[in-house]
Amino acid sequence: MPAFTDDRILSGPMPKYRQLLEILRKQVISGEIPPGGQLPTEDTLIERYGISRGTVRKAIDQLEAERLIRKEHGVGSFALAEHPNAVPFFFSEEYLVQLYGRERVAFEDLAKAVVPAAVDTAERLHIRPGERLIHIERRQLLDGEVVCYTERDIPEELCPTLMNMDLHDQPLHEVLVFVSEIPLLRAEIEIEARLANTVEAHLLNTPLQTPLIAIRRMTYTAPNRPAVWYQALFRRRFMLDVRVEE
């Protein structure tokens, strides 16, 4: 894991702009810089951390791309407030139960562990490499046949009690929303249909080159904070059921 500190930027394998990005990102996400609050100016950051203007601008541009801040030309950069009309939503995982009945549907838990965040996952979740994640893998079965495989990565600090919960036969997304009380306000979803490779065929217990539907989804909590990184493989059919509580 690269050296990192909240009050200094060090020489080493982690680029300086990434170190500054981590510092500012944490301040915005934690509320240290509140919604609408102004970030330190470029000159202040240059003087405080002994870095170049290009390094500062690269970090600021990345924060803007992540929708954590807005830039006002000639004025400065400001932490984004939550959308005033945003309400939490959840993805229902009960559509198979609704179609076929609860007695025909089951979950199979494959993994549930606290692991250090790999660099790519840490980047997606806006946390430091090596930070503790709860990693969960499971399959859903219909009449004993595997119909989907899912993986989730959740920063442990968002849901520290999750490791102590019995998740057997419970829709995990709804556990996160209703038991852990993580408000989910936005999601970005990628959907791709392809032929199963060797690993995917094994996970779905299906022949090689079987058509499948691959899902990648990032769900966000306030304020624009990534909460759950989700990847899934579905056989034949994927249905999206999004609901809000009235």
N, C-alpha and C positions, 0 to 999 in steps of 0.2 A: 504493500500500500504506500503511495507517495506521501512524503512529508507534507503536513498541512497544519496551519494554525490560524486561529481566528483574528490575530492581531498583527501577523507578519506575513509577508510573501517571500518565500525562500527559493533559492536556486535548486534545481533538481529535475527529476523526470516529469513532474506535472507542470505544464505550461503556466506562465504567470497569469495569463488572462483567465485560465480555468480556476486558479486559486482565488482571484478577485471575484469571479463569477460565483463561486461557492460562498464567499463571504457575504456578498450583496444579496444573493438568493436567499440565504438563511435569514438575513435581516428583514427581508420583505415577507417571507412565508411565516416567520415567527411573530410578525406584527411589531417588531422593533422599529421598523419604518412602517407606520400605519397606512391603510388605504388613503390615498390622496397626499401622503407625505412625500416630501422631496428628498431624493437621494443626494449624497454629497456631490459637489461639483467636480468636473474633471480635474481642475487644478488642485482641489483638496485631496482627491484620491492619488494624484501623481505625487504630491508632497508627502502624504501620509505613508504610502507604500513604496516609494522610490521606484516607480515604474514609468513606462513611456505613455504618451497620449494615445498611441495606437493600441496599446494593451488595454487601456481603460475603455476606449471606444468599442473594441471587440467584445469585451465583457458586457457592456451596456447594450450593444446590438443583440447579443444573445438573450439577455433578459427581455428585451422588447419582442423578440421572436417567440419567446415562451409565454407572452402575454401577461407577464408579471408587472411590467411597467409601461408607461407611455412617455414619449419624448416630445417636448415642446421646443421648437427651434428658437435658440437665443434665450431660452428661459431655464430649462433644465429637464430632469427626468423625475417622474412621479410614480409611486406605487399605485397600481390599479385597484380601485374599489370593486367590491362584488356588484354584480348587476342587481339593481334595487328590486327587480321583480322576480329574481331567481327563487325557485322552490326545489327542494330535494326530490329526486325520482329514484326508482329502482327497476332493475331488470328482473322480471319474473322467470324462474326456472321451472315452473310448474306446468308448462304446456303439455309435456308428455303425460303427466298425471291427468290433466284435463281430457286429453285425447283417449287414453287407454285405461285409466284407473290406477290408483296408488299401488295396488297389490302387484301390478306388472312392472313397476319402475323401482329401481334401486340405485344407490350410489356405492362405489367401491373406492375407498381411500388408499392411495398408493404412497403418498409421502406427505409429511407435515413436520417441518423442522425450521429452526432458526439458522440462517446461513449468512455469510458476509456477502454484501452486494458486489457482483462483478461490475467492471467498468461500464459496460453497455447498459446494464440494468440501472445502475446508479445514475447514469446520465438521463435516462428516461424518467426516473422518479425524482430527479432533482435532489439527490442526496450524495453523500461522499462515497467513493469506492471503499468497500470494506464495512460500511455501516450495516447494522443488523436488519435482516429481512425475515419475514415469515414466508416460507415457500410451501405451497400446497399443491399437490397433484392428485387428481381423482378421475374416475371414469363413471359414466352413467350407463346403466344397462336397461334394456327393455326385453322382458322375457328371457333374461340371462344373456342376451347378446349385447356386446358393447356398441353403443351408438354415438358416444362422444368421449373425448379425453380433454381435460382442462388443466392449465397451470395458472397459478396466481402468485404474484409477489407483492407483499404489503410491508411498508416500513413498520418495524416493530413498535416504534413510539406512537403510531396512529392507533394501534389496537393491541396493547400489551397483554390483554387477558385472553386473546384468541388461542394461544397455545394450550390454555387450560380448559377450553370448551370441548365438549363432545359433539363433533360435527356429523356423526353417523346419520345418514339418510336425511340430512337437512340441506336445503338449497343454500350454498355458501354465500352467495351475493346477499340474500335476504338476512342472513346472520350478521353480516357486516353492517347492513343498514339499520336493522331494528334492534339487534342485541348490543353491538358495539357503538351504535349511534354515530356512525360516520356519515355526514351529509354528503351526498353525491349530486353535483350540480352541473356537470358537463361530461361528455364522453366523446372520444374520437375512435372510430371503428374502421378497420380495413377488412375486406372480405375477398377471398380468392378461392377459386375452384381449381384443383389440380389432381394429378395422379399420385398415390401414396408411394413414398420412398420406403426403404427397408425399415427405418426407425418408426415412421408413422404407421406402417402396416402392422408392426409389432404392437404398438400402443393401442391400436383399434382392433387387434386380433382379426385382421382381414388380409386377403392375399395382396401381394405386391402389385402396384399399379392400379389398385382399386380407386375409383374417383372419390374425392373427399372435398369438404369445404373447410378452409383454414381461416380462422378469425384471429385478429390482433386488436386489442382494445385497451385504451388508457382511459380510466375514469378519474375525474378531478373532484376535489373538495375545495372549500373556500380557503384562501382567495387564490383561485387558479392553481391550487396545489395538486400535483399528481398523487393519487391515493392507491390505486390498484392497477398493476400491469397484468393483463390477462391474455393468455394465448389458448386457443382451442382447436380441436380437430373434430369435425362432425361427419358421420356417414349419411349420405343421401339427402339429409334435410337439416336446415338451420332456420329457426324461427326467432324473431326478435319481439319480445313483449315488454314494453316500457310502460310503467305506471307511476302515477303520483297519488299521494294521499290527500283527500279533500277534507 
